[in-house]
Amino acid sequence: MPHFFRSAALLLGLGLSASALNPVLAQTKTPKYSNEFLNVGVGGRALGMGKVQVSLADDATAGYWNPAGLVNQKTKYDAALMHSELFSGIVKNDYAAFSMKLDDKSALGASVIRLGVDDIADTRNLVNEYGYIDYDKIRYFSVADYAVLLSYARQIGSVEGLQVGANAKVVYRNIGSFADAWGFGLDAGLQYQRNNWRLALMARDITTTYNVWTIHRDQFEGSANALDNIPENSTEITLPLFVFGASRLVQLPGEFTALAALDLELSTDGQRNTLVSSKAVNLDPRAGLELGYKNLVFLRGGIGNVQQVQTFTGSEAWKAQPSLGVGVALSSLRLDLALARMAVEKLGQSSQPTSIIVSLGYGLK
């Protein structure tokens, strides 16, 4: 146990040191929620448990949640696929991952993520030079974010139950033919298992992630409003985000099991609407529960994204975002479904659309 906390303190210190250096960098921007598409989450199991997964991930999805968990996968090869449609199908979220064990103490993984909105109408030239509407002038484009994660994990031989992992992350963001950006960053993670307890730390963008934006000015000529400023090339920085996780497996009578897990997310990119909020660090807790029968059928639930929302009277009240999920494991095949909301609605408003997430996993010995 002391080995885990010493390693966690080292990762935390490296990430906070990198955060402190960013304000002195010239000609850069550090917006809140930069590269936020990488925080949406992947996998029906994880999203059904409220995105509580840092201490639990032990298959190909560990490359996203915590690369250290790749060492724990039960088969030599593992693969995962996911498709979900968010906000009533406007946003498409797709994910694929593959991992393999090199030996009993190390593993490799690769993950690809795309989140985008397609078929956006460009109507700037809808009215022709004679003042008439010409629908043939409408052009369509997509806005999409992509990420490729290359993961490596290894067990620490001198400390039983402790493993570490890291991601090299390449990001590509595209706004049609108007602008695009390339970014690169590193993630690092730890997992420690003792009896039925698991502890974990995931440090995303531990070195900060830099997105270099290129604006294609020629695409704006002749159509932009004279009062609008065309954006300039810039560099966008994603600051470190840390997730501490703990979970415990309990054997119940009749071949039932209960797996309870808690994640504490700490963001460093400015004050957010979270349970504990400050300009330096924000704390967003999440909790999840998985009930299993014979490691065959699973029922899941989770809660997180605790926020203050406004009531009819103008006062503030706390509200959280729930999720539900089910899973089936047949031989090497895993099918997971989740129902989750992407936002916390204000009190008195109609409910936000619920997203259906479907993911498949397959392990090959």
PyMOL commands that set and color helices and strands:
alter all, ss='L'
color gray80, all
select helices_A, chain A and resi 2-24+36-39+44-48+62-65+67-72+135-137+217-219
alter helices_A, ss='H'
color red, helices_A
select strands_A, chain A and resi 28-29+77-86+91-103+106-122+139-155+162-175+179-194+197-204+209-215+234-238+241-252+256-267+282-293+297-310+316-330+333-341+354-364
alter strands_A, ss='S'
color yellow, strands_A
deselect
rebuild
show_as cartoon
